[in-house]
Amino acid sequence: QDCVVRETFRLWPVAAMGPTVRTPEADVDIGGGMTLPKGCYISLNFFSSFRSGIKDPDCFIPERWSDPSNPDAAALQMMNIPFGSGKRVCVGQNLAFAEVRMVIATLVQRFDFELSHPEVTDFFLTMKPRGAKLRVALRS
């Protein structure tokens, strides 16, 4: 079911921001005294939206994807778009998922990993971990 891959992409999306989705032709009242002005660019912030509306959003819990009775199931389906959706979906999405599964399986089979120093995230167009130190040992 790709639970580990889906949870990884939820926490660390391929891109921090989605492409420009819309440019309104007129001012749009979105409530709460806020207005989107005519001609502005509207994008989806993946980092924030993939953490909204679910329990423990900053925790890595792959099992949340496999339980259909999970109260977060509907929200998870809405955020399962790490490669976009609709007519602008990434054409390489299936290849990327296949590669990720193969790499993870190979690495976990051959090596043991230990995080010795946590990372700090640079947040711009992509999310780049910086400063992490990982101890890797060949499995016997």
C-alpha positions as CSV (number, residue, x, y, z in Angstrom):
1,Q,0.0,0.0,0.0
2,D,3.0,2.3,-0.1
3,C,2.2,3.6,3.4
4,V,5.8,4.5,4.2
5,V,6.3,6.3,0.9
6,R,3.0,8.2,1.2
7,E,3.8,9.3,4.7
8,T,7.3,10.4,3.7
9,F,5.9,12.5,0.8
10,R,3.2,13.9,3.2
11,L,5.8,15.1,5.6
12,W,8.5,16.0,3.0
13,P,6.7,16.9,-0.2
14,V,8.6,17.0,-3.5
15,A,8.0,20.7,-3.7
16,A,7.1,23.1,-0.9
17,M,4.6,25.0,-3.1
18,G,2.3,23.8,-5.8
19,P,2.2,25.6,-9.2
20,T,0.0,28.7,-9.6
21,V,-3.5,27.3,-9.6
22,R,-5.6,30.4,-10.4
23,T,-5.5,34.1,-11.1
24,P,-8.9,35.7,-10.2
25,E,-10.5,37.9,-12.8
26,A,-12.2,40.0,-10.1
27,D,-11.7,40.6,-6.4
28,V,-12.8,37.5,-4.4
29,D,-14.1,37.9,-0.8
30,I,-12.9,34.8,1.0
31,G,-14.5,35.7,4.3
32,G,-13.1,36.9,7.6
33,G,-12.6,40.4,6.2
34,M,-10.0,39.0,3.6
35,T,-10.1,39.6,-0.1
36,L,-8.1,38.0,-2.9
37,P,-7.3,40.9,-5.3
38,K,-8.0,40.6,-9.0
39,G,-4.9,39.4,-10.8
40,C,-3.1,37.9,-7.8
41,Y,-1.5,34.4,-8.0
42,I,-2.9,31.6,-5.9
43,S,-0.8,28.6,-5.1
44,L,-1.2,25.6,-2.8
45,N,1.4,25.4,0.1
46,F,2.0,21.7,0.3
47,F,4.0,21.9,3.5
48,S,1.1,23.4,5.4
49,S,-1.8,21.7,3.7
50,F,-0.3,18.2,4.1
51,R,-0.3,18.9,7.9
52,S,-3.8,20.3,8.2
53,G,-6.8,18.5,9.6
54,I,-5.1,15.3,10.9
55,K,-4.0,14.1,14.3
56,D,-0.2,14.4,15.1
57,P,0.6,16.1,11.7
58,D,4.3,16.4,12.4
59,C,4.8,12.7,13.4
60,F,5.9,9.9,11.0
61,I,3.0,7.4,11.3
62,P,2.8,5.3,8.1
63,E,0.0,3.2,9.6
64,R,-2.4,6.1,9.3
65,W,-2.6,5.4,5.5
66,S,-3.6,1.7,5.9
67,D,-6.6,2.0,8.3
68,P,-9.8,2.8,6.5
69,S,-11.5,3.5,9.8
70,N,-9.0,6.2,10.7
71,P,-10.9,9.4,11.3
72,D,-8.2,11.2,9.3
73,A,-8.8,9.0,6.2
74,A,-10.7,11.6,4.2
75,A,-8.2,14.3,4.9
76,L,-5.3,12.0,3.9
77,Q,-6.9,11.2,0.6
78,M,-7.2,15.0,-0.1
79,M,-3.5,15.5,0.7
80,N,-2.3,12.5,-1.3
81,I,-1.1,14.7,-4.2
82,P,2.7,15.0,-3.9
83,F,3.0,15.1,-7.7
84,G,0.0,17.3,-8.3
85,S,-3.3,16.3,-9.8
86,G,-5.6,16.7,-12.7
87,K,-4.3,17.7,-16.1
88,R,-1.0,19.0,-14.6
89,V,-0.1,15.9,-12.7
90,C,3.6,14.9,-13.0
91,V,4.0,12.4,-15.9
92,G,6.8,10.7,-14.1
93,Q,4.9,10.0,-10.9
94,N,4.6,6.2,-11.4
95,L,8.3,6.0,-12.3
96,A,9.2,8.0,-9.2
97,F,7.1,5.8,-6.9
98,A,8.7,2.7,-8.4
99,E,12.2,4.1,-8.0
100,V,11.5,5.2,-4.4
101,R,10.2,1.7,-3.5
102,M,13.2,0.0,-5.0
103,V,15.8,2.3,-3.4
104,I,14.2,2.0,0.1
105,A,13.9,-1.8,-0.2
106,T,17.5,-2.1,-1.3
107,L,18.9,0.3,1.4
108,V,16.9,-1.2,4.3
109,Q,17.9,-4.7,3.2
110,R,21.6,-3.9,3.1
111,F,22.3,-1.3,5.7
112,D,21.4,-0.2,9.3
113,F,20.8,3.5,9.8
114,E,21.1,5.7,12.9
115,L,20.5,9.5,13.0
116,S,23.3,11.0,15.1
117,H,22.5,14.7,14.5
118,P,19.0,16.0,13.4
119,E,18.6,18.2,10.4
120,V,17.4,21.7,9.9
121,T,15.2,22.3,6.9
122,D,15.8,25.0,4.2
123,F,12.3,25.9,3.0
124,F,12.0,27.5,-0.5
125,L,10.8,25.9,-3.7
126,T,11.9,22.5,-2.4
127,M,12.5,21.3,1.1
128,K,16.2,20.6,1.6
129,P,17.4,19.0,4.9
130,R,20.6,20.6,6.0
131,G,23.1,19.4,8.6
132,A,21.8,15.9,9.3
133,K,24.4,13.3,10.3
134,L,23.6,9.7,9.6
135,R,25.5,6.7,10.7
136,V,25.3,3.9,8.1
137,A,26.6,0.3,8.8
138,L,26.6,-2.6,6.4
139,R,24.3,-5.4,7.6
140,S,26.1,-8.7,8.2
